[in-house]
Amino acid sequence: MNVDRIITMILRRVMSRVVNKGIDTGINAVSKRRSGSNHDANTGAPQMSDTAKQTAKRAKQAARMARRLGR
């Protein structure tokens, strides 16, 4: 193994960690971003619309049914 390969190997690992850290930071920044008055005034948490709540409820029910059928 020559020095060039060792340097390349180390740089590749360092760059992959830096890129992963940047991606994680970007995802966290986007998920924390707030938009207008779609948040609760007291907690700062986003409010779910009625259709979103119904969709989430249906998805949970479908997952339960799939688990029951899989037994």
C-alpha positions, 0 to 999 in steps of 0.5 A: 500500500502506498501513501497515495492510497492511504491518503485517499482512503482517509480523505474518503472517510472524512468527506463522507462524514462531512457530507452526512453531517451536512445532510443531517443538518439540512434535514433538521433545519427544514423540519424545524422551519415554521410556516405562517400561522399553522402552529399552535400559539401556546406550544409552537407545535404545528396543528394538524388539519382534520383531513390529515388527522383522518388520513393518519387514523386510516393509515394506523387502522390499515397497519393494524389490519395488515398485522392481524392478517399476517398472523 
